[in-house]
Amino acid sequence: MLKKFLSVLLIISLMLSLAACSILNIRKNARVIPFGRDVPEFYAEEDNESEEQNDSTDDMSGLSALFGEGSNIISGLGGILGALKGTDSVSSMVGGLLPKTGWPSEHVPKELPEYTGGEIANSGGFVNDFYIFVDETDDDALDNYINKLKENGWIVTRDYDDEKEAVLGPHTLYIRWNSGDSLQMNLMTVKQGSWPYDKLPPDLIPPETGTLVGEISIQEYDDITYFVYTYDGIDSDAAAEYMKMLIDNGWEGDSTYISKTFEWNGKKYSASVEIYETIETRSSFTFNMQLIN
């Protein structure tokens, strides 16, 4: 433990040394005016008042640069000290300060294939929001990776030149070009939930097939309730079958849009269900419900 703590002190000491060097360099390159007042001995002889004003402007610019640089350094040190205070593991904090090269197999799901068409320059983040930076890659390597995602069951929902998006279960992978030959990959993972029977009217029956993706986030505005629910394992045919099942249970409409009026908890509501979108084997539905009286 002592060895790990000394490692942290060494890093902080290095940061302080860099801060001191930065401030000294700024002082060498700019004439600072203490307290914003002219100090005669700092200047050579002036021929006229305009030259004094120009020097004053330059000096204030140097002072601003000094404070700006110092602020950035202090901010960085604050982040280090904050991490030291809030972490239970000193070694994990030290690791967080250093670039993590190589594919982060221990931090991403096994369903996410390794990107081998470039150099993994850095990675990090959280369970629900993890980033990976790739250098020295190109369009062909990215196209090969998109094909590899498809082979591993990922559904590509966006495929533009400058950005890509793929989904698999609770995971969404965003890929975009940073600059030149550098890519940024963001893996977002939502918490898996279940159908909230206690919060929804029994007239809305969930699909009998497929798997709910994430949690249902119910939005309420005055007398209106709205949410979107997404299921994996439901293609366009299965989505139409789901709508037919609801029609068989008292809803009216067709294979894309249905509606129904019912009573729930002593109040009367008008509701509708619509197929929002279907991409391969992933379908999303919208539910709208409005209080009548």
C-alpha positions as CSV (number, residue, x, y, z in Angstrom):
1,M,0.0,0.0,0.0
2,L,2.9,2.3,0.9
3,K,4.5,1.7,-2.5
4,K,1.3,2.6,-4.3
5,F,0.9,5.8,-2.3
6,L,4.5,6.8,-3.1
7,S,3.7,6.3,-6.7
8,V,0.8,8.7,-6.4
9,L,3.0,11.3,-4.7
10,L,5.6,10.9,-7.5
11,I,2.9,11.7,-10.1
12,I,1.7,14.7,-8.2
13,S,5.3,15.9,-7.7
14,L,5.9,15.6,-11.5
15,M,2.7,17.6,-12.2
16,L,3.9,20.4,-9.8
17,S,7.3,20.4,-11.5
18,L,5.6,20.9,-14.9
19,A,3.5,23.6,-13.4
20,A,6.5,25.5,-12.2
21,C,8.3,25.2,-15.5
22,S,5.2,26.4,-17.4
23,I,4.9,29.5,-15.2
24,L,8.6,30.3,-15.5
25,N,8.4,30.0,-19.3
26,I,5.5,32.4,-19.4
27,R,7.4,34.9,-17.2
28,K,10.3,34.8,-19.6
29,N,8.1,35.4,-22.6
30,A,5.8,38.1,-21.2
31,R,6.4,41.2,-19.1
32,V,3.9,41.0,-16.2
33,I,2.5,44.2,-14.7
34,P,2.0,43.6,-10.9
35,F,-1.4,44.6,-9.8
36,G,-2.1,46.1,-13.2
37,R,0.2,49.1,-12.5
38,D,3.1,50.3,-14.5
39,V,6.5,49.8,-12.7
40,P,9.1,52.2,-14.3
41,E,12.1,50.0,-13.7
42,F,10.5,47.2,-15.9
43,Y,10.7,49.3,-19.0
44,A,13.3,51.0,-21.2
45,E,13.0,54.7,-21.9
46,E,9.8,55.6,-23.7
47,D,9.7,58.3,-26.5
48,N,5.9,59.0,-26.3
49,E,2.7,58.2,-24.5
50,S,1.4,55.9,-27.2
51,E,4.3,53.5,-26.9
52,E,3.7,53.3,-23.2
53,Q,0.1,52.3,-23.8
54,N,1.1,49.6,-26.3
55,D,3.5,48.1,-23.8
56,S,0.8,48.2,-21.2
57,T,-1.5,46.2,-23.5
58,D,1.1,43.6,-24.2
59,D,1.9,43.2,-20.6
60,M,-1.7,42.6,-19.7
61,S,-1.9,40.0,-22.4
62,G,1.1,38.2,-20.8
63,L,-0.6,38.3,-17.4
64,S,-3.8,36.8,-18.8
65,A,-1.7,34.0,-20.4
66,L,-0.1,33.4,-17.0
67,F,-3.3,33.2,-15.1
68,G,-4.9,31.0,-17.9
69,E,-2.0,28.5,-17.8
70,G,-2.0,28.5,-14.0
71,S,-5.7,27.9,-13.9
72,N,-5.4,24.9,-16.3
73,I,-2.7,23.4,-14.2
74,I,-4.5,23.9,-10.9
75,S,-7.6,22.4,-12.4
76,G,-5.7,19.3,-13.5
77,L,-4.2,18.9,-10.0
78,G,-7.6,19.3,-8.5
79,G,-8.8,16.4,-10.6
80,I,-6.0,14.2,-9.4
81,L,-6.6,15.1,-5.7
82,G,-10.3,14.6,-6.1
83,A,-9.6,11.1,-7.6
84,L,-7.3,10.3,-4.7
85,K,-9.9,11.4,-2.1
86,G,-12.8,9.6,-3.8
87,T,-11.3,6.2,-4.7
88,D,-11.0,3.1,-2.6
89,S,-8.1,1.8,-4.6
90,V,-4.9,3.9,-5.0
91,S,-3.7,1.6,-7.7
92,S,-6.9,2.0,-9.8
93,M,-6.6,5.8,-9.5
94,V,-3.0,5.7,-10.8
95,G,-4.1,3.5,-13.6
96,G,-6.8,6.0,-14.5
97,L,-4.1,8.7,-15.1
98,L,-2.2,6.7,-17.6
99,P,-3.1,5.9,-21.2
100,K,-4.5,2.3,-21.7
101,T,-3.3,1.0,-25.0
102,G,-4.4,-2.3,-26.5
103,W,-7.9,-3.8,-26.8
104,P,-9.7,-3.4,-23.5
105,S,-11.2,-7.0,-23.4
106,E,-11.7,-6.9,-19.7
107,H,-13.9,-3.8,-19.9
108,V,-16.1,-4.5,-22.9
109,P,-18.6,-7.4,-23.5
110,K,-17.3,-10.5,-25.3
111,E,-19.9,-9.8,-28.0
112,L,-17.9,-6.7,-29.1
113,P,-15.2,-7.9,-31.6
114,E,-11.7,-6.6,-31.3
115,Y,-10.8,-3.8,-33.7
116,T,-7.6,-5.0,-35.4
117,G,-7.3,-2.6,-38.3
118,G,-5.5,0.1,-36.3
119,E,-3.7,1.0,-33.1
120,I,-5.7,1.2,-29.9
121,A,-4.3,4.4,-28.5
122,N,-6.4,4.8,-25.4
123,S,-9.6,3.6,-23.7
124,G,-11.6,4.2,-20.5
125,G,-14.8,5.2,-19.0
126,F,-17.6,3.5,-17.1
127,V,-19.8,0.4,-17.4
128,N,-22.6,2.4,-19.1
129,D,-20.4,4.7,-21.2
130,F,-17.0,3.4,-22.4
131,Y,-14.8,4.9,-25.0
132,I,-12.0,3.5,-27.3
133,F,-9.7,5.6,-29.4
134,V,-8.1,4.1,-32.5
135,D,-5.2,5.6,-34.5
136,E,-3.6,4.7,-37.8
137,T,-6.7,3.2,-39.4
138,D,-8.7,3.9,-42.6
139,D,-12.1,3.5,-44.3
140,D,-11.3,-0.1,-45.5
141,A,-10.4,-1.2,-41.9
142,L,-13.6,0.4,-40.6
143,D,-15.7,-1.3,-43.3
144,N,-14.2,-4.6,-42.3
145,Y,-15.0,-4.0,-38.7
146,I,-18.6,-3.2,-39.5
147,N,-18.9,-6.5,-41.3
148,K,-17.3,-8.2,-38.3
149,L,-20.0,-6.6,-36.1
150,K,-22.7,-8.0,-38.4
151,E,-21.2,-11.4,-38.2
152,N,-21.4,-11.2,-34.4
153,G,-25.1,-10.4,-34.4
154,W,-24.9,-6.6,-34.2
155,I,-27.5,-4.6,-36.1
156,V,-26.1,-1.6,-38.0
157,T,-28.7,1.2,-37.6
158,R,-26.6,4.0,-39.1
159,D,-23.9,3.7,-41.7
160,Y,-22.7,7.1,-42.9
161,D,-19.3,8.0,-44.1
162,D,-18.4,10.0,-41.0
163,E,-20.3,8.0,-38.4
164,K,-21.6,4.6,-37.7
165,E,-24.0,3.1,-35.2
166,A,-24.7,-0.6,-34.3
167,V,-26.8,-2.2,-31.6
168,L,-26.9,-5.5,-29.8
169,G,-29.2,-6.1,-26.8
170,P,-28.6,-3.4,-24.2
171,H,-25.4,-2.2,-26.1
172,T,-25.2,0.7,-28.6
173,L,-21.9,1.3,-30.3
174,Y,-21.2,4.8,-31.8
175,I,-18.2,5.2,-34.1
176,R,-17.1,8.5,-35.7
177,W,-14.0,9.9,-37.3
178,N,-12.1,12.4,-35.1
179,S,-9.5,13.6,-37.6
180,G,-7.2,12.1,-40.2
181,D,-6.8,8.4,-39.4
182,S,-8.3,8.5,-35.9
183,L,-11.5,7.0,-34.7
184,Q,-13.5,7.4,-31.6
185,M,-15.7,4.5,-30.5
186,N,-18.3,4.9,-27.7
187,L,-20.0,1.9,-26.2
188,M,-23.3,2.8,-24.4
189,T,-24.9,0.1,-22.2
190,V,-28.4,0.6,-20.7
191,K,-29.6,-1.2,-17.6
192,Q,-31.8,-4.2,-18.4
193,G,-35.4,-4.0,-17.1
194,S,-38.7,-5.9,-17.3
195,W,-42.2,-5.1,-18.3
196,P,-43.6,-2.7,-15.6
197,Y,-47.0,-4.4,-15.1
198,D,-47.8,-2.3,-12.0
199,K,-47.4,1.0,-13.8
200,L,-49.3,0.2,-17.0
201,P,-52.9,-0.6,-17.8
202,P,-53.6,-4.4,-18.3
203,D,-55.0,-3.6,-21.7
204,L,-51.5,-3.1,-23.0
205,I,-50.0,-6.6,-23.3
206,P,-46.3,-7.0,-23.9
207,P,-45.1,-9.1,-26.9
208,E,-45.0,-12.9,-26.3
209,T,-41.7,-13.2,-28.2
210,G,-38.5,-11.3,-28.2
211,T,-36.5,-9.6,-25.4
212,L,-37.1,-6.2,-24.0
213,V,-34.2,-3.9,-24.5
214,G,-33.2,-1.8,-21.5
215,E,-35.8,-0.3,-19.3
216,I,-39.1,1.4,-20.2
217,S,-39.0,5.1,-19.5
218,I,-42.6,6.3,-19.0
219,Q,-43.0,10.0,-19.8
220,E,-46.0,11.9,-18.3
221,Y,-47.2,15.3,-19.3
222,D,-50.4,16.6,-17.6
223,D,-53.0,14.0,-18.7
224,I,-50.8,12.3,-21.3
225,T,-48.6,9.3,-20.9
226,Y,-46.1,8.3,-23.6
227,F,-43.2,5.9,-24.0
228,V,-41.3,3.8,-26.5
229,Y,-40.5,0.1,-25.9
230,T,-38.0,-1.9,-28.0
231,Y,-37.7,-5.6,-28.4
232,D,-34.9,-7.7,-29.9
233,G,-35.9,-10.8,-31.8
234,I,-39.0,-9.3,-33.4
235,D,-38.8,-8.6,-37.1
236,S,-41.4,-7.0,-39.3
237,D,-43.6,-10.2,-39.5
238,A,-43.4,-10.7,-35.7
239,A,-44.2,-7.0,-35.1
240,A,-47.4,-7.4,-37.3
241,E,-48.3,-10.5,-35.3
242,Y,-47.9,-8.6,-32.1
243,M,-50.3,-5.9,-33.3
244,K,-52.8,-8.6,-34.4
245,M,-52.6,-10.1,-30.9
246,L,-53.6,-6.7,-29.4
247,I,-56.5,-6.5,-31.9
248,D,-57.6,-9.9,-30.7
249,N,-57.7,-8.5,-27.2
250,G,-60.0,-5.6,-28.0
251,W,-57.8,-3.0,-29.8
252,E,-58.9,-1.7,-33.2
253,G,-56.8,-0.9,-36.2
254,D,-54.3,-2.6,-38.6
255,S,-50.8,-4.1,-38.5
256,T,-49.1,-0.7,-38.0
257,Y,-51.5,1.4,-35.8
258,I,-54.2,0.5,-33.3
259,S,-56.3,2.3,-30.7
260,K,-58.6,1.6,-27.7
261,T,-60.7,3.3,-25.1
262,F,-60.7,1.7,-21.6
263,E,-61.1,2.3,-17.9
264,W,-58.2,2.0,-15.5
265,N,-58.0,2.8,-11.8
266,G,-61.5,4.4,-12.0
267,K,-60.6,6.7,-14.9
268,K,-61.3,6.6,-18.6
269,Y,-58.5,6.7,-21.1
270,S,-57.9,6.8,-24.9
271,A,-54.8,5.0,-26.0
272,S,-52.9,4.0,-29.2
273,V,-50.0,1.7,-30.1
274,E,-47.9,2.2,-33.3
275,I,-44.9,0.5,-34.8
276,Y,-42.2,3.1,-34.6
277,E,-39.6,1.3,-36.6
278,T,-38.2,-2.2,-37.4
279,I,-34.6,-2.7,-38.3
280,E,-33.8,-6.4,-39.1
281,T,-34.8,-8.2,-35.9
282,R,-35.3,-5.2,-33.6
283,S,-38.7,-3.5,-33.4
284,S,-39.8,-0.4,-31.5
285,F,-43.3,0.5,-30.6
286,T,-44.8,3.8,-29.3
287,F,-47.6,3.9,-26.7
288,N,-49.8,7.0,-26.2
289,M,-52.4,7.3,-23.5
290,Q,-54.6,10.4,-22.7
291,L,-57.1,10.8,-19.8
292,I,-60.6,11.5,-21.0
293,N,-62.3,12.2,-17.7
